[in-house]
């Protein structure tokens, strides 16, 4: 049995927070400064977290190791289980040549690479986030961008940057539903509040994407379409979250934004378009194996000698239609209740934790939701896709093995990062950091998004961040006489901005584009955007806690 201590260093919350932050500091310095491979940096940071847990917080070594083992297991299931099966479906479409058909179909919407980035990374990525989440949109859209000619490094940066505004409502609003459970607030009210924060962020994300692709010229030439896409997404997300259905917010917003882009392109003067990019540059070269996998099917069914038959185009879109159908069916009340019967919950063997007050913690509770997890539903969608595309069992198994090889280092990284997160959570390091920040009084409204950002940066999941800090946000709000709904929702809204710098997602992006070991390069290209967006969210949260924008709080 281990009872958490908040201030083990000189009985000071401030000094204890400095020590508690060391594992994260080591991790990000090794990634961004030393340019160390993510899996190795994660293992070193995990070792630091274990050392601090045992020698500073007084946690028994056995309990610390058990907490790490639970985190590693959680990293594989459900998180990696989702990503593996999502990439497997993609690899099936590559093996059959249908991914190249899909690529040409997207290219026909516009030959402007800046708008292709907006349509695929932002709109299509948001749809994948709505349905699966947990790194799936980063993995799939980054490879789609490469197939259109984007350099691997830029493709990864675009996919990570785009995966922000949709995250709070991802996986059918799982982060918000979780936030409601841990805070006791209505998930509908929390969803409405988040729907009055992230839509503002959404307006700017497509503008940032075109700036990443083509700098100032990109902004100057395509800002009307980019702004229309962001505004359409934000408006649809706001309306759906506040007046229709919180779980459907991203589904509706992604489709509306995609329709807005397509309509704008149809009305846009053709002279404004420019050719798609040509991948190249030694700094952005993927591995030969990755290049062979992506380019091996180049030319598609017709060898690039003309338009693809409509039947082939329909089959190319079929896997994504199947994914949507499977996820929607599994969200139907009676079906979901039936699938939930297979869920099993148990306490992690040998792990016994209590909080600073002596109350047992829920952290050792592990849930195996065999059928309701998006990973299993993605696997079912993959099996149906096999039939739709006429893929035999041997070919499908070969594609699955290719996926596992592709993700081998990402698997190590994700499991190490989640082990790190669980050790920090179990020992009290994370709560020390949160409690120290919560002592800021009325200024906490400005710091609240940072807490959410920190939680997602560590765990790679807005859902986990909400589980970790949701109740702490409410406690701090009550102490500072702030709106509990605002502070709880801001945890989730701030958390979405930590997604792009999370080592877990950096590893997934690097593996997807064939740049294993280059996670540090990707990190340096996204961290400034993450911090810039975070500063904006802090300002918005602060204003919403005052009379200036207080009318926005439901």
RODO-2510 file (C-alpha; in nm, 4 decimals, decimal comma):
residues 554
     n   res          X          Y          Z
     1     x     0,0000     0,0000     0,0000
     2     x     0,1301     0,3435    -0,0928
     3     x    -0,0196     0,6764     0,0105
     4     x     0,0649     0,9754    -0,2080
     5     x     0,2544     1,2732    -0,0708
     6     x     0,2191     1,6133    -0,2374
     7     x     0,5237     1,7957    -0,0958
     8     x     0,8045     1,5463    -0,0268
     9     x     1,0856     1,7986    -0,0920
    10     x     1,1387     2,0209     0,2154
    11     x     0,7615     2,0148     0,2744
    12     x     0,7383     2,2677    -0,0092
    13     x     0,4914     2,2349    -0,2940
    14     x     0,7037     2,4632    -0,5107
    15     x     1,0310     2,2712    -0,4664
    16     x     0,8468     1,9419    -0,4992
    17     x     0,6949     2,0627    -0,8282
    18     x     1,0397     2,1386    -0,9674
    19     x     1,1521     1,7849    -0,8906
    20     x     0,8247     1,6354    -1,0201
    21     x     0,8708     1,8144    -1,3521
    22     x     1,2145     1,6580    -1,4126
    23     x     1,0907     1,3497    -1,6068
    24     x     0,9020     1,5730    -1,8510
    25     x     1,1946     1,8138    -1,8802
    26     x     1,4313     1,5242    -1,9524
    27     x     1,1927     1,3818    -2,2109
    28     x     1,1440     1,7038    -2,4068
    29     x     1,5107     1,8067    -2,3868
    30     x     1,6200     1,4686    -2,5196
    31     x     1,3636     1,4901    -2,7994
    32     x     1,3983     1,8518    -2,8999
    33     x     1,7518     1,9361    -2,7941
    34     x     1,9556     1,6183    -2,8153
    35     x     1,7446     1,4770    -3,1035
    36     x     1,7445     1,1360    -2,9408
    37     x     1,5183     0,8635    -3,0749
    38     x     1,1779     0,8801    -2,9077
    39     x     1,1805     0,5244    -2,7762
    40     x     1,5167     0,5743    -2,6077
    41     x     1,4257     0,9195    -2,4723
    42     x     1,1021     0,7760    -2,3324
    43     x     1,2818     0,4908    -2,1572
    44     x     1,5332     0,7314    -2,0006
    45     x     1,2527     0,9631    -1,8839
    46     x     1,0716     0,6591    -1,7422
    47     x     1,3831     0,5676    -1,5450
    48     x     1,3999     0,9231    -1,4066
    49     x     1,0317     0,9090    -1,3062
    50     x     1,0870     0,5748    -1,1312
    51     x     1,3894     0,7110    -0,9451
    52     x     1,1983     1,0176    -0,8257
    53     x     0,8987     0,8047    -0,7265
    54     x     1,1127     0,5733    -0,5137
    55     x     1,3805     0,8027    -0,3695
    56     x     1,1940     1,1334    -0,3461
    57     x     0,8307     1,0338    -0,2936
    58     x     0,9083     0,7214    -0,0940
    59     x     0,7026     0,4922    -0,3163
    60     x     0,7940     0,1233    -0,2762
    61     x     0,9891     0,0075    -0,5805
    62     x     0,7498    -0,2800    -0,6393
    63     x     0,4492    -0,0470    -0,6452
    64     x     0,6283     0,1908    -0,8827
    65     x     0,7158    -0,0916    -1,1229
    66     x     0,3589    -0,2255    -1,1092
    67     x     0,2232     0,1197    -1,1917
    68     x     0,4605     0,1346    -1,4883
    69     x     0,3504    -0,2088    -1,6071
    70     x    -0,0149    -0,1018    -1,5960
    71     x     0,0705     0,2070    -1,7992
    72     x     0,2566     0,0004    -2,0577
    73     x    -0,0420    -0,2339    -2,0855
    74     x    -0,2772     0,0623    -2,1244
    75     x    -0,0467     0,1999    -2,3931
    76     x    -0,0909    -0,1175    -2,5937
    77     x    -0,4582    -0,1650    -2,5149
    78     x    -0,6581     0,0311    -2,6081
    79     x    -0,4299     0,2968    -2,7635
    80     x    -0,1966     0,0964    -2,9873
    81     x    -0,4739    -0,1513    -3,0572
    82     x    -0,6592     0,1314    -3,2315
    83     x    -0,3594     0,2619    -3,4262
    84     x    -0,2428    -0,0837    -3,5385
    85     x    -0,5807    -0,1789    -3,6797
    86     x    -0,6315     0,1617    -3,8426
    87     x    -0,2960     0,1379    -4,0198
    88     x    -0,3726    -0,2211    -4,1141
    89     x    -0,6804    -0,1062    -4,3029
    90     x    -0,4648     0,1533    -4,4761
    91     x    -0,2004    -0,1073    -4,5679
    92     x    -0,4711    -0,3272    -4,7188
    93     x    -0,5728    -0,0412    -4,9481
    94     x    -0,2060     0,0109    -5,0424
    95     x    -0,1617    -0,3581    -5,1213
    96     x    -0,4656    -0,3598    -5,3508
    97     x    -0,3817    -0,0297    -5,5205
    98     x    -0,7006     0,1378    -5,4020
    99     x    -0,5144     0,3873    -5,1883
   100     x    -0,3614     0,5320    -5,5033
   101     x    -0,7089     0,5573    -5,6543
   102     x    -0,8176     0,7465    -5,3441
   103     x    -0,5130     0,9723    -5,3755
   104     x    -0,6016     1,0646    -5,7329
   105     x    -0,9612     1,1242    -5,6305
   106     x    -0,8513     1,3746    -5,3669
   107     x    -0,6101     1,5329    -5,6133
   108     x    -0,8947     1,5921    -5,8571
   109     x    -1,0709     1,8129    -5,6031
   110     x    -0,7825     2,0576    -5,6324
   111     x    -0,4269     2,0480    -5,7659
   112     x    -0,3292     2,3099    -5,5059
   113     x    -0,1212     2,1361    -5,2405
   114     x    -0,2154     2,3952    -4,9793
   115     x    -0,5849     2,3171    -5,0122
   116     x    -0,5121     1,9447    -5,0285
   117     x    -0,3432     1,9800    -4,6890
   118     x    -0,6485     2,1559    -4,5473
   119     x    -0,8941     1,9050    -4,6932
   120     x    -0,7037     1,5916    -4,5893
   121     x    -0,5176     1,6852    -4,2687
   122     x    -0,7934     1,9021    -4,1216
   123     x    -1,1344     1,7954    -4,2573
   124     x    -1,0713     1,4270    -4,3274
   125     x    -0,8486     1,4013    -4,0205
   126     x    -1,1286     1,5451    -3,8074
   127     x    -1,3628     1,2741    -3,9332
   128     x    -1,1118     1,0052    -3,8362
   129     x    -1,0681     1,1752    -3,4977
   130     x    -1,4445     1,1770    -3,4493
   131     x    -1,4696     0,8066    -3,5190
   132     x    -1,1518     0,6565    -3,3732
   133     x    -0,9147     0,9145    -3,2231
   134     x    -0,6060     0,7979    -3,0301
   135     x    -0,3547     0,8809    -3,3065
   136     x    -0,5498     0,7320    -3,5967
   137     x    -0,5911     1,0591    -3,7937
   138     x    -0,2214     1,1414    -3,7582
   139     x    -0,1190     0,8000    -3,8882
   140     x    -0,3586     0,7908    -4,1828
   141     x    -0,3587     1,1510    -4,3055
   142     x     0,0197     1,1878    -4,2928
   143     x     0,0579     0,8943    -4,5298
   144     x    -0,2167     1,0284    -4,7554
   145     x    -0,0285     1,3567    -4,7813
   146     x     0,2901     1,1727    -4,8752
   147     x     0,1017     0,9906    -5,1500
   148     x     0,0046     1,3313    -5,2874
   149     x     0,3695     1,4356    -5,3007
   150     x     0,4346     1,6062    -4,9669
   151     x     0,7786     1,5512    -4,8090
   152     x     0,7489     1,3085    -4,5150
   153     x     0,8581     1,5572    -4,2498
   154     x     0,6128     1,8210    -4,3650
   155     x     0,3351     1,5625    -4,3899
   156     x     0,3900     1,4617    -4,0263
   157     x     0,3945     1,8244    -3,9101
   158     x     0,0722     1,9009    -4,0985
   159     x    -0,1069     1,5952    -3,9604
   160     x    -0,0047     1,6732    -3,6015
   161     x    -0,0922     2,0431    -3,6265
   162     x    -0,4324     1,9689    -3,7778
   163     x    -0,5118     1,7207    -3,5015
   164     x    -0,6049     1,9894    -3,2482
   165     x    -0,9515     2,1461    -3,2675
   166     x    -1,1339     1,8117    -3,3189
   167     x    -0,9627     1,6261    -3,0308
   168     x    -1,1959     1,7205    -2,7433
   169     x    -1,4904     1,5665    -2,9309
   170     x    -1,2852     1,2746    -3,0647
   171     x    -1,3848     0,9094    -3,0457
   172     x    -1,7491     1,0150    -3,0214
   173     x    -1,6747     1,2718    -2,7463
   174     x    -1,5034     1,0209    -2,5166
   175     x    -1,2858     1,2943    -2,3531
   176     x    -1,5909     1,5019    -2,2604
   177     x    -1,7937     1,2044    -2,1428
   178     x    -1,4992     1,1050    -1,9223
   179     x    -1,4691     1,4612    -1,7935
   180     x    -1,8336     1,4541    -1,6922
   181     x    -1,7815     1,1342    -1,4938
   182     x    -1,4807     1,2574    -1,2955
   183     x    -1,6179     1,6058    -1,2235
   184     x    -1,9853     1,5305    -1,1652
   185     x    -2,0821     1,7990    -1,4169
   186     x    -2,3253     1,7328    -1,7011
   187     x    -2,1405     1,6121    -2,0104
   188     x    -2,3885     1,8076    -2,2243
   189     x    -2,3030     2,1296    -2,0389
   190     x    -1,9310     2,0585    -2,0562
   191     x    -1,9632     1,9794    -2,4271
   192     x    -2,1464     2,3063    -2,4818
   193     x    -1,8676     2,4969    -2,3040
   194     x    -1,5926     2,3229    -2,5010
   195     x    -1,8041     2,4015    -2,8066
   196     x    -1,7551     2,7691    -2,7234
   197     x    -1,3762     2,7417    -2,7069
   198     x    -1,2376     2,4967    -2,9633
   199     x    -1,4445     2,6399    -3,2533
   200     x    -1,2464     2,9623    -3,2128
   201     x    -0,9266     2,7595    -3,2389
   202     x    -1,0637     2,5823    -3,5461
   203     x    -1,0889     2,9098    -3,7363
   204     x    -0,7106     2,9543    -3,7270
   205     x    -0,5860     2,5979    -3,7759
   206     x    -0,6389     2,5812    -4,1579
   207     x    -0,4608     2,9178    -4,1902
   208     x    -0,1636     2,7730    -4,0020
   209     x    -0,1661     2,4667    -4,2274
   210     x    -0,1364     2,6714    -4,5481
   211     x     0,1393     2,8758    -4,3813
   212     x     0,3293     2,5552    -4,3032
   213     x     0,2929     2,4403    -4,6637
   214     x     0,3771     2,7663    -4,8414
   215     x     0,4589     3,0411    -4,5916
   216     x     0,3339     3,3945    -4,6479
   217     x     0,2558     3,3292    -5,0116
   218     x     0,0281     3,0453    -4,9072
   219     x    -0,1602     3,2717    -4,6700
   220     x    -0,1851     3,5499    -4,9255
   221     x    -0,3190     3,3265    -5,2019
   222     x    -0,5419     3,0816    -5,0160
   223     x    -0,6552     3,2545    -4,6962
   224     x    -1,0203     3,2943    -4,8122
   225     x    -1,0660     2,9182    -4,8611
   226     x    -0,8680     2,8303    -4,5482
   227     x    -1,0648     3,0783    -4,3412
   228     x    -1,3932     2,9488    -4,4849
   229     x    -1,2947     2,5918    -4,3937
   230     x    -1,2067     2,6855    -4,0359
   231     x    -1,5129     2,9028    -3,9901
   232     x    -1,7436     2,6349    -4,1323
   233     x    -1,5894     2,3730    -3,9031
   234     x    -1,6100     2,6005    -3,5993
   235     x    -1,9697     2,7039    -3,6645
   236     x    -2,0817     2,3435    -3,7189
   237     x    -1,8955     2,2245    -3,4108
   238     x    -2,0526     2,4994    -3,1994
   239     x    -2,4070     2,4388    -3,3232
   240     x    -2,3856     2,0602    -3,2948
   241     x    -2,2242     2,0598    -2,9482
   242     x    -2,4691     2,3147    -2,8089
   243     x    -2,7976     2,2251    -2,9775
   244     x    -2,7798     1,8791    -3,1376
   245     x    -2,5453     1,6140    -2,9938
   246     x    -2,2066     1,6375    -2,8236
   247     x    -2,0784     1,2995    -2,9589
   248     x    -2,1633     1,4032    -3,3170
   249     x    -1,9935     1,7442    -3,3031
   250     x    -1,6826     1,6423    -3,4976
   251     x    -1,8688     1,4219    -3,7439
   252     x    -2,0909     1,7085    -3,8524
   253     x    -1,8131     1,9684    -3,8411
   254     x    -1,5720     1,7612    -4,0518
   255     x    -1,8307     1,6980    -4,3230
   256     x    -1,9442     2,0617    -4,3304
   257     x    -1,5865     2,1905    -4,3543
   258     x    -1,5020     1,9439    -4,6327
   259     x    -1,8124     2,0504    -4,8250
   260     x    -1,7141     2,4151    -4,7797
   261     x    -1,3671     2,3507    -4,9240
   262     x    -1,5010     2,1568    -5,2217
   263     x    -1,7589     2,4274    -5,2942
   264     x    -1,4999     2,7025    -5,2608
   265     x    -1,2620     2,5205    -5,4968
   266     x    -1,5376     2,4813    -5,7552
   267     x    -1,6025     2,8564    -5,7435
   268     x    -1,2373     2,9570    -5,7146
   269     x    -1,0582     3,0921    -6,0246
   270     x    -0,8430     2,8184    -6,1757
   271     x    -0,5527     3,0592    -6,2162
   272     x    -0,5044     3,0615    -5,8411
   273     x    -0,4228     2,6934    -5,8327
   274     x    -0,0692     2,5634    -5,8396
   275     x     0,0836     2,2226    -5,9044
   276     x     0,1125     1,9684    -5,6277
   277     x     0,4552     1,9367    -5,4645
   278     x     0,7216     1,6878    -5,5509
   279     x     0,8551     1,4989    -5,2513
   280     x     1,2282     1,5284    -5,2039
   281     x     1,5135     1,6671    -5,0040
   282     x     1,7585     1,4536    -4,8154
   283     x     1,6316     1,5849    -4,4818
   284     x     1,2845     1,4565    -4,5578
   285     x     1,3691     1,1255    -4,7215
   286     x     1,1756     0,8279    -4,5807
   287     x     1,3335     0,4859    -4,5447
   288     x     1,3605     0,2799    -4,8653
   289     x     1,1150     0,0260    -4,7240
   290     x     0,8577     0,2954    -4,6602
   291     x     0,9059     0,4515    -5,0030
   292     x     0,8623     0,1131    -5,1655
   293     x     0,5450     0,0499    -4,9710
   294     x     0,3869     0,3823    -5,0696
   295     x     0,5165     0,4065    -5,4236
   296     x     0,4935     0,0401    -5,5111
   297     x     0,1307     0,0840    -5,6073
   298     x     0,1829     0,4129    -5,7908
   299     x    -0,0212     0,4301    -6,1003
   300     x    -0,3097     0,2480    -5,9403
   301     x    -0,5446     0,0278    -6,1336
   302     x    -0,5013     0,2084    -6,4594
   303     x    -0,1321     0,2887    -6,4310
   304     x    -0,2087     0,6611    -6,4211
   305     x    -0,3202     0,6618    -6,7860
   306     x    -0,6493     0,8362    -6,7260
   307     x    -0,9467     0,8660    -6,4946
   308     x    -1,0175     0,5685    -6,2720
   309     x    -1,3420     0,3810    -6,3350
   310     x    -1,6195     0,4923    -6,1032
   311     x    -1,6472     0,1414    -5,9624
   312     x    -1,2813     0,1512    -5,8568
   313     x    -1,3234     0,4964    -5,7046
   314     x    -1,6215     0,3678    -5,5074
   315     x    -1,4161     0,0708    -5,3860
   316     x    -1,1341     0,3068    -5,2849
   317     x    -1,3739     0,5034    -5,0650
   318     x    -1,5423     0,1872    -4,9380
   319     x    -1,3048     0,1229    -4,6434
   320     x    -1,3767     0,4663    -4,4971
   321     x    -1,7491     0,4316    -4,5575
   322     x    -1,7304     0,0937    -4,3830
   323     x    -1,5411     0,2454    -4,0884
   324     x    -1,8039     0,5182    -4,0526
   325     x    -2,0873     0,2647    -4,0741
   326     x    -1,9318     0,0304    -3,8171
   327     x    -1,8645     0,3101    -3,5690
   328     x    -2,2092     0,4644    -3,6117
   329     x    -2,3836     0,1290    -3,5641
   330     x    -2,1765     0,0603    -3,2525
   331     x    -2,2885     0,3942    -3,1061
   332     x    -2,6589     0,3035    -3,1311
   333     x    -2,7946     0,2684    -2,7777
   334     x    -2,9144    -0,0955    -2,7793
   335     x    -2,6121    -0,2119    -2,9784
   336     x    -2,3701    -0,0316    -2,7477
   337     x    -2,5419    -0,1764    -2,4403
   338     x    -2,5123    -0,5254    -2,5876
   339     x    -2,1428    -0,4806    -2,6661
   340     x    -2,0792    -0,3393    -2,3186
   341     x    -2,1680    -0,6775    -2,1699
   342     x    -1,8267    -0,8017    -2,2810
   343     x    -1,6475    -0,5327    -2,0788
   344     x    -1,4385    -0,6609    -1,7902
   345     x    -1,2965    -0,4436    -1,5114
   346     x    -1,0394    -0,5557    -1,2554
   347     x    -0,7781    -0,4167    -1,0197
   348     x    -0,4201    -0,4328    -1,1428
   349     x    -0,2650    -0,7249    -0,9477
   350     x    -0,0557    -0,6132    -0,6528
   351     x    -0,1031    -0,2391    -0,7068
   352     x    -0,2556    -0,0620    -0,4043
   353     x    -0,2674     0,3181    -0,3995
   354     x    -0,4329     0,5844    -0,1880
   355     x    -0,4439     0,9587    -0,2366
   356     x    -0,3014     1,2200     0,0015
   357     x    -0,6263     1,2063     0,2012
   358     x    -0,6064     0,8299     0,2390
   359     x    -0,8880     0,7498    -0,0052
   360     x    -0,8231     0,4633    -0,2512
   361     x    -0,7340     0,5763    -0,6039
   362     x    -0,9049     0,4516    -0,9187
   363     x    -0,5737     0,4316    -1,1072
   364     x    -0,5203     0,0558    -1,0425
   365     x    -0,8575    -0,0189    -1,2041
   366     x    -0,8050    -0,1600    -1,5541
   367     x    -1,0873    -0,1943    -1,8049
   368     x    -1,0966    -0,4417    -2,0937
   369     x    -1,3759    -0,3170    -2,3146
   370     x    -1,3281    -0,5893    -2,5744
   371     x    -1,6048    -0,4879    -2,8134
   372     x    -1,6676    -0,1191    -2,7465
   373     x    -1,3072    -0,0084    -2,7906
   374     x    -1,2497     0,1673    -3,1255
   375     x    -0,9605    -0,0712    -3,1930
   376     x    -1,1838    -0,3771    -3,2084
   377     x    -1,4399    -0,1896    -3,4133
   378     x    -1,1618    -0,0876    -3,6527
   379     x    -1,0599    -0,4539    -3,6756
   380     x    -1,4176    -0,5463    -3,7696
   381     x    -1,4169    -0,2707    -4,0309
   382     x    -1,0918    -0,4159    -4,1654
   383     x    -1,2418    -0,7624    -4,1967
   384     x    -1,5362    -0,6202    -4,3897
   385     x    -1,2926    -0,4198    -4,6037
   386     x    -1,1149    -0,7455    -4,6923
   387     x    -1,4382    -0,8756    -4,8389
   388     x    -1,5205    -0,5476    -5,0132
   389     x    -1,1798    -0,5284    -5,1830
   390     x    -1,1443    -0,9002    -5,2444
   391     x    -0,8400    -0,9460    -5,0205
   392     x    -0,7550    -1,3009    -4,9185
   393     x    -0,6524    -1,4092    -4,5706
   394     x    -0,2845    -1,4569    -4,6573
   395     x    -0,2600    -1,1105    -4,8108
   396     x    -0,4373    -0,9548    -4,5135
   397     x    -0,2073    -1,1276    -4,2639
   398     x     0,0945    -1,0070    -4,4629
   399     x    -0,0433    -0,6512    -4,4438
   400     x    -0,0913    -0,6902    -4,0672
   401     x     0,2686    -0,8048    -4,0251
   402     x     0,3837    -0,5073    -4,2339
   403     x     0,1901    -0,2813    -3,9975
   404     x     0,3519    -0,4303    -3,6876
   405     x     0,6999    -0,3940    -3,8382
   406     x     0,6193    -0,0368    -3,9393
   407     x     0,5101     0,0504    -3,5854
   408     x     0,7712    -0,1499    -3,3921
   409     x     0,9523     0,1505    -3,2456
   410     x     0,6300     0,3469    -3,2018
   411     x     0,4979     0,0552    -2,9958
   412     x     0,7987     0,0744    -2,7634
   413     x     0,7657     0,4532    -2,7384
   414     x     0,3938     0,4585    -2,6640
   415     x     0,4197     0,1859    -2,4001
   416     x     0,7176     0,3633    -2,2369
   417     x     0,5411     0,7018    -2,2376
   418     x     0,2257     0,5582    -2,0817
   419     x     0,4369     0,3749    -1,8243
   420     x     0,5999     0,7111    -1,7466
   421     x     0,2585     0,8761    -1,7139
   422     x     0,1260     0,6068    -1,4797
   423     x     0,4353     0,6197    -1,2581
   424     x     0,4051     0,9978    -1,2312
   425     x     0,0324     0,9700    -1,1602
   426     x     0,0641     0,6879    -0,9071
   427     x     0,3527     0,8385    -0,7109
   428     x     0,1877     1,1811    -0,6920
   429     x     0,4296     1,3704    -0,9170
   430     x     0,1544     1,4814    -1,1547
   431     x    -0,0821     1,5799    -0,8737
   432     x     0,1983     1,7813    -0,7147
   433     x     0,2350     1,9829    -1,0344
   434     x    -0,1404     2,0317    -1,0667
   435     x    -0,1930     2,1285    -0,7031
   436     x     0,0900     2,3812    -0,7225
   437     x    -0,0681     2,5436    -1,0278
   438     x    -0,4131     2,5345    -0,8666
   439     x    -0,2821     2,7583    -0,5868
   440     x    -0,2744     3,0593    -0,8195
   441     x    -0,6158     3,1848    -0,7040
   442     x    -0,8108     3,3932    -0,9544
   443     x    -0,5168     3,3783    -1,1979
   444     x    -0,5843     3,0060    -1,2286
   445     x    -0,8255     3,0861    -1,5119
   446     x    -0,5200     3,1808    -1,7170
   447     x    -0,3258     2,8694    -1,6122
   448     x    -0,6069     2,6167    -1,6441
   449     x    -0,5374     2,5333    -2,0120
   450     x    -0,1708     2,4674    -1,9256
   451     x    -0,2785     2,1946    -1,6862
   452     x    -0,4806     2,0263    -1,9612
   453     x    -0,1928     2,0721    -2,2056
   454     x     0,0459     1,9115    -1,9588
   455     x    -0,1823     1,6119    -1,9062
   456     x    -0,2179     1,5431    -2,2782
   457     x     0,1496     1,6063    -2,3495
   458     x     0,2385     1,3380    -2,0942
   459     x    -0,0281     1,0792    -2,1744
   460     x    -0,0981     1,1564    -2,5420
   461     x    -0,4704     1,1519    -2,4674
   462     x    -0,7180     1,4289    -2,3887
   463     x    -0,9307     1,1609    -2,2236
   464     x    -0,6467     1,0700    -1,9878
   465     x    -0,5762     1,4367    -1,9196
   466     x    -0,9396     1,4884    -1,8212
   467     x    -0,9309     1,1829    -1,5973
   468     x    -0,6152     1,3111    -1,4350
   469     x    -0,6934     1,6786    -1,3822
   470     x    -1,0703     1,7163    -1,4244
   471     x    -1,1586     1,6977    -1,0563
   472     x    -0,8558     1,9102    -0,9653
   473     x    -0,9823     2,1827    -1,2001
   474     x    -1,3190     2,1814    -1,0233
   475     x    -1,1544     2,1975    -0,6795
   476     x    -0,9352     2,4889    -0,7852
   477     x    -1,2376     2,6654    -0,9391
   478     x    -1,4314     2,6400    -0,6130
   479     x    -1,1367     2,7764    -0,4126
   480     x    -1,0901     3,0693    -0,6514
   481     x    -1,4637     3,1377    -0,6970
   482     x    -1,4474     3,0537    -1,0686
   483     x    -1,6999     2,8680    -1,2835
   484     x    -1,6511     2,4933    -1,2380
   485     x    -1,7937     2,4281    -1,5842
   486     x    -1,5499     2,6742    -1,7415
   487     x    -1,2435     2,5351    -1,5663
   488     x    -1,3330     2,1713    -1,6285
   489     x    -1,4054     2,2369    -1,9962
   490     x    -1,0881     2,4418    -2,0314
   491     x    -0,8874     2,1392    -1,9177
   492     x    -1,0127     1,9547    -2,2236
   493     x    -0,9745     2,2521    -2,4584
   494     x    -0,6201     2,3154    -2,3400
   495     x    -0,5467     1,9459    -2,3593
   496     x    -0,6087     1,9295    -2,7333
   497     x    -0,3041     2,1527    -2,7841
   498     x    -0,0734     1,9094    -2,6057
   499     x    -0,1619     1,6396    -2,8553
   500     x     0,0866     1,7520    -3,1201
   501     x     0,3872     1,7476    -2,8838
   502     x     0,3040     1,4245    -2,7054
   503     x     0,5867     1,1702    -2,7568
   504     x     0,3184     0,9088    -2,8172
   505     x     0,1796     1,0956    -3,1181
   506     x     0,5230     1,2038    -3,2363
   507     x     0,6203     0,8364    -3,2483
   508     x     0,3052     0,7423    -3,4381
   509     x     0,3625     1,0214    -3,6900
   510     x     0,7294     0,9315    -3,7392
   511     x     0,6478     0,5643    -3,7885
   512     x     0,3656     0,6417    -4,0302
   513     x     0,5841     0,8529    -4,2609
   514     x     0,8935     0,6341    -4,2381
   515     x     1,1072     0,8694    -4,0288
   516     x     1,1774     0,6529    -3,7252
   517     x     1,4282     0,8261    -3,5021
   518     x     1,3381     1,1723    -3,6321
   519     x     1,0774     1,2485    -3,3665
   520     x     1,2938     1,5327    -3,2345
   521     x     1,2903     1,7037    -3,5746
   522     x     0,9127     1,6794    -3,5867
   523     x     0,8858     1,8055    -3,2282
   524     x     1,0845     2,1200    -3,3017
   525     x     0,8571     2,2029    -3,5955
   526     x     0,5330     2,1714    -3,4000
   527     x     0,6192     2,2894    -3,0478
   528     x     0,5996     2,6613    -3,1306
   529     x     0,2554     2,6204    -3,2880
   530     x     0,1452     2,4236    -2,9821
   531     x     0,2647     2,6957    -2,7447
   532     x     0,1175     2,9742    -2,9596
   533     x    -0,2240     2,8103    -2,9646
   534     x    -0,1922     2,7417    -2,5907
   535     x    -0,1261     3,1105    -2,5208
   536     x    -0,4393     3,1965    -2,7155
   537     x    -0,6447     2,9427    -2,5194
   538     x    -0,5089     3,0820    -2,1908
   539     x    -0,6172     3,4303    -2,2954
   540     x    -0,9607     3,3064    -2,3983
   541     x    -1,0075     3,1181    -2,0704
   542     x    -0,9007     3,4230    -1,8706
   543     x    -1,1455     3,6496    -2,0544
   544     x    -1,4279     3,3969    -2,0193
   545     x    -1,3750     3,4057    -1,6414
   546     x    -1,4401     3,7823    -1,6404
   547     x    -1,7276     4,0037    -1,7405
   548     x    -1,5669     4,0573    -2,0816
   549     x    -1,6555     3,7113    -2,2166
   550     x    -1,8354     3,5652    -1,9156
   551     x    -2,1565     3,5588    -2,1189
   552     x    -2,0090     3,2665    -2,3150
   553     x    -2,0233     3,0327    -2,0134
   554     x    -2,3458     2,8240    -2,0102
***
